[in-house]
């Protein structure tokens, strides 16, 4: 599989993730975020995972890695402010972070 194919698969997965998050959001938050904002937040979530070291942590005795959702929310809100995006309400962003994690759980990627 070539590099272009990898990018297409990644784009397709991102699209599925965004659709899952949009369906996961509570009714009063549906429509609050544009697709561009959700893609931006998804990029920041992935950035957090890769730069925070949380994925390098040792799983507990049950095989779980503890990922602090509040830290991810704070990271997104802080980066968005620096990037001139938002402002995003941390309580609203929390549902986006939860939706991304639930999508991973539904695929069996994250326990």
Backbone torsions as a table, in degrees:
resi	resn	phi	psi	omega
1	UNK	NA	130.8	-179.0
2	UNK	-81.4	172.7	-178.6
3	UNK	-63.8	-37.8	178.0
4	UNK	-61.1	-39.7	178.1
5	UNK	-63.7	-38.8	177.7
6	UNK	-61.6	-42.5	179.1
7	UNK	-65.3	-38.6	178.9
8	UNK	-65.0	-41.7	177.8
9	UNK	-65.0	-39.9	178.8
10	UNK	-64.3	-43.2	177.8
11	UNK	-61.6	-41.6	179.2
12	UNK	-64.2	-41.0	178.2
13	UNK	-66.2	-42.1	177.1
14	UNK	-59.7	-41.4	179.8
15	UNK	-62.4	-43.4	178.5
16	UNK	-65.0	-39.4	178.5
17	UNK	-62.5	-45.3	-179.5
18	UNK	-63.2	-42.5	178.2
19	UNK	-62.3	-41.5	178.2
20	UNK	-61.9	-46.2	-179.3
21	UNK	-60.9	-43.8	-179.2
22	UNK	-61.0	-38.0	177.7
23	UNK	-74.6	-27.2	-178.1
24	UNK	-76.4	-31.5	-175.7
25	UNK	-59.4	142.1	174.5
26	UNK	-59.0	154.5	-175.0
27	UNK	-52.6	-40.7	-177.0
28	UNK	-71.9	-11.3	177.7
29	UNK	-102.5	-14.0	178.7
30	UNK	-61.0	129.1	-178.8
31	UNK	88.0	-7.7	179.2
32	UNK	-71.1	-33.9	-178.5
33	UNK	-111.3	137.5	173.9
34	UNK	-75.8	163.6	176.0
35	UNK	-58.4	-40.4	179.4
36	UNK	-60.7	-40.7	178.6
37	UNK	-66.4	-39.3	178.9
38	UNK	-67.5	-40.8	175.7
39	UNK	-62.8	-39.9	177.4
40	UNK	-60.5	-47.0	179.5
41	UNK	-65.1	-39.3	177.8
42	UNK	-61.4	-42.1	176.4
43	UNK	-60.5	-40.2	179.1
44	UNK	-68.8	-35.5	177.0
45	UNK	-62.3	-47.6	178.5
46	UNK	-62.1	-41.3	177.8
47	UNK	-60.8	-43.0	178.1
48	UNK	-60.3	-47.1	-179.5
49	UNK	-58.2	-41.9	-174.5
50	UNK	-80.0	-25.0	-176.6
51	UNK	-102.4	-19.3	-174.5
52	UNK	-81.1	-19.3	-176.2
53	UNK	84.6	-0.9	-177.2
54	UNK	-63.6	-29.3	-179.7
55	UNK	-77.4	-14.1	177.5
56	UNK	-90.3	-5.4	-178.1
57	UNK	-66.8	152.5	177.6
58	UNK	-79.0	132.8	177.0
59	UNK	-64.2	153.3	176.3
60	UNK	-73.6	-174.9	-175.8
61	UNK	-63.4	-19.3	178.6
62	UNK	-96.0	1.0	178.2
63	UNK	89.7	11.7	-178.5
64	UNK	-97.1	146.6	171.0
65	UNK	-108.1	126.4	-179.2
66	UNK	-79.4	118.4	177.1
67	UNK	-118.0	119.9	-177.1
68	UNK	-80.2	107.1	-178.5
69	UNK	-63.0	-33.5	179.2
70	UNK	-63.9	-36.1	177.0
71	UNK	-65.1	-39.1	178.5
72	UNK	-65.5	-43.7	178.1
73	UNK	-58.9	-48.2	179.9
74	UNK	-60.8	-38.2	178.3
75	UNK	-63.1	-47.1	-179.6
76	UNK	-62.0	-47.8	-178.4
77	UNK	-61.9	-42.4	-179.9
78	UNK	-66.8	-45.0	179.3
79	UNK	-66.1	-39.6	179.5
80	UNK	-62.1	-40.2	178.7
81	UNK	-63.4	-44.3	178.4
82	UNK	-62.6	-36.6	-176.2
83	UNK	-86.1	-1.9	-179.2
84	UNK	74.5	23.3	176.3
85	UNK	-98.0	162.8	176.3
86	UNK	81.6	-145.3	7.7
87	UNK	-73.0	148.8	179.8
88	UNK	-109.7	135.3	175.7
89	UNK	-75.4	123.8	-179.0
90	UNK	-54.5	-34.8	179.2
91	UNK	-65.2	-35.9	178.0
92	UNK	-72.5	-42.3	-179.4
93	UNK	-63.1	-33.0	179.5
94	UNK	-55.4	-40.0	179.7
95	UNK	-67.5	-33.3	176.8
96	UNK	-66.1	-44.7	179.0
97	UNK	-62.2	-45.2	177.9
98	UNK	-60.7	-42.0	179.6
99	UNK	-62.1	-40.5	178.7
100	UNK	-64.9	-41.9	179.3
101	UNK	-66.8	-40.9	178.4
102	UNK	-63.9	-36.4	176.4
103	UNK	-62.6	-45.7	176.4
104	UNK	-59.3	-42.5	177.8
105	UNK	-61.2	-38.8	-178.3
106	UNK	-66.8	-23.7	178.0
107	UNK	-92.3	-7.5	-177.6
108	UNK	79.8	13.9	-179.0
109	UNK	-80.8	-34.7	-175.5
110	UNK	-125.8	134.8	178.4
111	UNK	-112.9	NA	NA
